[in-house]
Amino acid sequence: MELRTLLKILRRYWYLVVIPPVLVGIFTLVTYRAPAPGYTATLRFSVGYAPEQQAMSLYDRNYPAWLTSEYIAGGLSDWAKTGDFAQAVANEAGQNISAGEAAGSLVSDHLRSIVVLYLNGGDADKLTAIGNAAIKVLQQRNQIVFPQNGAGATVTALDGVVVAPAAPSLRARLDIPIRIALGLVLGIVLAFVAYYLDPRVRDRADVEALGLSIIGEIPKR
């Protein structure tokens, strides 16, 4: 089928193409509810491990300390993903915050000797409480979870808990355009279905498709 024929079909049944996206747009605007506001915060921690104080050494004693700090950062990041950490944060935060809320608000990562916590949630006050509690738990309980740290690694918070509004998700931004686009696709499909089922003879091409010979044609004008 030529492009010219496709355009002719869409022009002939233009109302079928337009009606579905218009109806979808009206329905969406009537039923639309703005997404609940979200908040986010990022906390970074440096992890330190003091080098051994030896007077005589055959190697740089600072290197094992740096290497150990990287291992500890990885361990702390993995610990922050566990239920034990979430429960400890919930206990420290109070405000009726459950371990499930704490776990759902925290995402951890690490890069060498830096531990990063990403906080996300719909309540700014609870997110602030969870962030402050996470700082205390990392600093005060790391030697309990990892007794091999001895007296405990030095965990320094490099950021305060600064909660900011989160940008709308990609799904929220594209929800209405996607619905209207789907309505437009439905309208185009309806136009081609109507063309296929239409038994009327409208132009020369329809007559030729029936295998009939044309002996004359009356112009529209």
Contacts in CASP RR format, 6 or more apart in sequence:
PFRMAT RR
TARGET T0000
AUTHOR 0000-0000-0000
METHOD contacts of the structure
MODEL  1
MELRTLLKILRRYWYLVVIPPVLVGIFTLVTYRAPAPGYTATLRFSVGYA
PEQQAMSLYDRNYPAWLTSEYIAGGLSDWAKTGDFAQAVANEAGQNISAG
EAAGSLVSDHLRSIVVLYLNGGDADKLTAIGNAAIKVLQQRNQIVFPQNG
AGATVTALDGVVVAPAAPSLRARLDIPIRIALGLVLGIVLAFVAYYLDPR
VRDRADVEALGLSIIGEIPKR
5 205 0 8 1.000
9 191 0 8 1.000
9 192 0 8 1.000
9 195 0 8 1.000
10 17 0 8 1.000
10 188 0 8 1.000
10 191 0 8 1.000
12 191 0 8 1.000
12 195 0 8 1.000
12 202 0 8 1.000
13 190 0 8 1.000
13 191 0 8 1.000
13 194 0 8 1.000
13 195 0 8 1.000
14 191 0 8 1.000
16 187 0 8 1.000
16 190 0 8 1.000
16 191 0 8 1.000
16 194 0 8 1.000
17 184 0 8 1.000
17 187 0 8 1.000
17 188 0 8 1.000
17 190 0 8 1.000
17 191 0 8 1.000
18 187 0 8 1.000
19 187 0 8 1.000
20 183 0 8 1.000
20 184 0 8 1.000
20 186 0 8 1.000
20 187 0 8 1.000
20 190 0 8 1.000
21 180 0 8 1.000
21 181 0 8 1.000
21 183 0 8 1.000
21 184 0 8 1.000
21 187 0 8 1.000
24 179 0 8 1.000
24 180 0 8 1.000
24 182 0 8 1.000
24 183 0 8 1.000
25 176 0 8 1.000
25 179 0 8 1.000
25 180 0 8 1.000
28 176 0 8 1.000
28 179 0 8 1.000
28 180 0 8 1.000
32 176 0 8 1.000
35 168 0 8 1.000
35 169 0 8 1.000
35 172 0 8 1.000
36 122 0 8 1.000
37 122 0 8 1.000
37 165 0 8 1.000
37 166 0 8 1.000
38 120 0 8 1.000
38 121 0 8 1.000
38 122 0 8 1.000
38 165 0 8 1.000
38 166 0 8 1.000
39 120 0 8 1.000
39 121 0 8 1.000
39 122 0 8 1.000
39 123 0 8 1.000
39 124 0 8 1.000
39 127 0 8 1.000
39 163 0 8 1.000
39 164 0 8 1.000
39 165 0 8 1.000
39 166 0 8 1.000
40 118 0 8 1.000
40 119 0 8 1.000
40 120 0 8 1.000
40 121 0 8 1.000
40 127 0 8 1.000
40 163 0 8 1.000
40 164 0 8 1.000
40 165 0 8 1.000
40 166 0 8 1.000
41 118 0 8 1.000
41 119 0 8 1.000
41 127 0 8 1.000
41 128 0 8 1.000
41 131 0 8 1.000
41 161 0 8 1.000
41 162 0 8 1.000
41 163 0 8 1.000
41 164 0 8 1.000
42 116 0 8 1.000
42 117 0 8 1.000
42 118 0 8 1.000
42 119 0 8 1.000
42 159 0 8 1.000
43 116 0 8 1.000
43 117 0 8 1.000
43 119 0 8 1.000
43 131 0 8 1.000
43 134 0 8 1.000
43 135 0 8 1.000
43 157 0 8 1.000
43 158 0 8 1.000
43 159 0 8 1.000
43 160 0 8 1.000
43 161 0 8 1.000
44 114 0 8 1.000
44 115 0 8 1.000
44 116 0 8 1.000
44 117 0 8 1.000
44 157 0 8 1.000
44 158 0 8 1.000
44 159 0 8 1.000
45 76 0 8 1.000
45 114 0 8 1.000
45 115 0 8 1.000
45 116 0 8 1.000
45 117 0 8 1.000
45 135 0 8 1.000
45 138 0 8 1.000
45 155 0 8 1.000
45 156 0 8 1.000
45 157 0 8 1.000
45 158 0 8 1.000
46 113 0 8 1.000
46 114 0 8 1.000
46 155 0 8 1.000
46 156 0 8 1.000
46 158 0 8 1.000
47 69 0 8 1.000
47 72 0 8 1.000
47 73 0 8 1.000
47 76 0 8 1.000
47 113 0 8 1.000
47 114 0 8 1.000
47 115 0 8 1.000
47 153 0 8 1.000
47 154 0 8 1.000
47 155 0 8 1.000
48 65 0 8 1.000
48 69 0 8 1.000
48 72 0 8 1.000
48 113 0 8 1.000
48 153 0 8 1.000
48 154 0 8 1.000
48 155 0 8 1.000
48 156 0 8 1.000
49 65 0 8 1.000
49 68 0 8 1.000
49 69 0 8 1.000
49 72 0 8 1.000
49 149 0 8 1.000
49 153 0 8 1.000
49 154 0 8 1.000
50 65 0 8 1.000
50 154 0 8 1.000
51 61 0 8 1.000
51 62 0 8 1.000
51 64 0 8 1.000
51 65 0 8 1.000
52 61 0 8 1.000
52 64 0 8 1.000
52 65 0 8 1.000
54 61 0 8 1.000
66 113 0 8 1.000
69 112 0 8 1.000
69 113 0 8 1.000
69 153 0 8 1.000
70 112 0 8 1.000
70 113 0 8 1.000
72 113 0 8 1.000
72 142 0 8 1.000
72 146 0 8 1.000
72 149 0 8 1.000
72 153 0 8 1.000
73 110 0 8 1.000
73 111 0 8 1.000
73 112 0 8 1.000
73 113 0 8 1.000
73 114 0 8 1.000
73 115 0 8 1.000
74 110 0 8 1.000
74 115 0 8 1.000
75 110 0 8 1.000
75 146 0 8 1.000
76 108 0 8 1.000
76 110 0 8 1.000
76 115 0 8 1.000
76 138 0 8 1.000
76 142 0 8 1.000
76 153 0 8 1.000
76 155 0 8 1.000
77 108 0 8 1.000
77 109 0 8 1.000
77 110 0 8 1.000
77 115 0 8 1.000
77 116 0 8 1.000
78 108 0 8 1.000
79 85 0 8 1.000
79 142 0 8 1.000
79 145 0 8 1.000
79 146 0 8 1.000
80 106 0 8 1.000
80 108 0 8 1.000
80 115 0 8 1.000
80 117 0 8 1.000
80 134 0 8 1.000
80 138 0 8 1.000
81 106 0 8 1.000
81 108 0 8 1.000
83 99 0 8 1.000
83 103 0 8 1.000
84 145 0 8 1.000
85 106 0 8 1.000
85 137 0 8 1.000
86 99 0 8 1.000
86 100 0 8 1.000
86 102 0 8 1.000
86 103 0 8 1.000
86 104 0 8 1.000
86 106 0 8 1.000
87 99 0 8 1.000
87 102 0 8 1.000
88 133 0 8 1.000
88 137 0 8 1.000
88 141 0 8 1.000
89 97 0 8 1.000
89 99 0 8 1.000
89 102 0 8 1.000
89 106 0 8 1.000
89 130 0 8 1.000
89 131 0 8 1.000
89 133 0 8 1.000
89 134 0 8 1.000
89 137 0 8 1.000
90 97 0 8 1.000
90 98 0 8 1.000
90 99 0 8 1.000
90 100 0 8 1.000
90 101 0 8 1.000
90 102 0 8 1.000
90 133 0 8 1.000
92 133 0 8 1.000
92 136 0 8 1.000
92 137 0 8 1.000
93 102 0 8 1.000
93 126 0 8 1.000
93 129 0 8 1.000
93 130 0 8 1.000
93 131 0 8 1.000
93 132 0 8 1.000
93 133 0 8 1.000
94 129 0 8 1.000
94 133 0 8 1.000
95 125 0 8 1.000
95 126 0 8 1.000
95 129 0 8 1.000
97 126 0 8 1.000
97 129 0 8 1.000
97 130 0 8 1.000
101 126 0 8 1.000
101 130 0 8 1.000
102 130 0 8 1.000
102 133 0 8 1.000
104 120 0 8 1.000
105 119 0 8 1.000
105 120 0 8 1.000
105 121 0 8 1.000
105 126 0 8 1.000
105 127 0 8 1.000
105 130 0 8 1.000
106 117 0 8 1.000
106 118 0 8 1.000
106 119 0 8 1.000
106 130 0 8 1.000
106 134 0 8 1.000
107 117 0 8 1.000
107 118 0 8 1.000
107 119 0 8 1.000
107 120 0 8 1.000
108 115 0 8 1.000
108 116 0 8 1.000
108 117 0 8 1.000
108 118 0 8 1.000
109 115 0 8 1.000
109 116 0 8 1.000
109 118 0 8 1.000
110 116 0 8 1.000
114 158 0 8 1.000
115 138 0 8 1.000
115 155 0 8 1.000
117 131 0 8 1.000
117 134 0 8 1.000
119 127 0 8 1.000
119 130 0 8 1.000
119 131 0 8 1.000
119 134 0 8 1.000
119 161 0 8 1.000
119 163 0 8 1.000
120 127 0 8 1.000
120 166 0 8 1.000
121 127 0 8 1.000
121 166 0 8 1.000
124 163 0 8 1.000
127 161 0 8 1.000
127 163 0 8 1.000
128 161 0 8 1.000
128 163 0 8 1.000
131 161 0 8 1.000
132 161 0 8 1.000
135 157 0 8 1.000
135 160 0 8 1.000
135 161 0 8 1.000
138 155 0 8 1.000
139 155 0 8 1.000
139 157 0 8 1.000
142 149 0 8 1.000
142 152 0 8 1.000
142 153 0 8 1.000
142 155 0 8 1.000
143 149 0 8 1.000
143 150 0 8 1.000
143 151 0 8 1.000
143 152 0 8 1.000
143 153 0 8 1.000
146 152 0 8 1.000
146 153 0 8 1.000
200 206 0 8 1.000
201 207 0 8 1.000
201 210 0 8 1.000
204 214 0 8 1.000
204 217 0 8 1.000
207 214 0 8 1.000
208 214 0 8 1.000
END
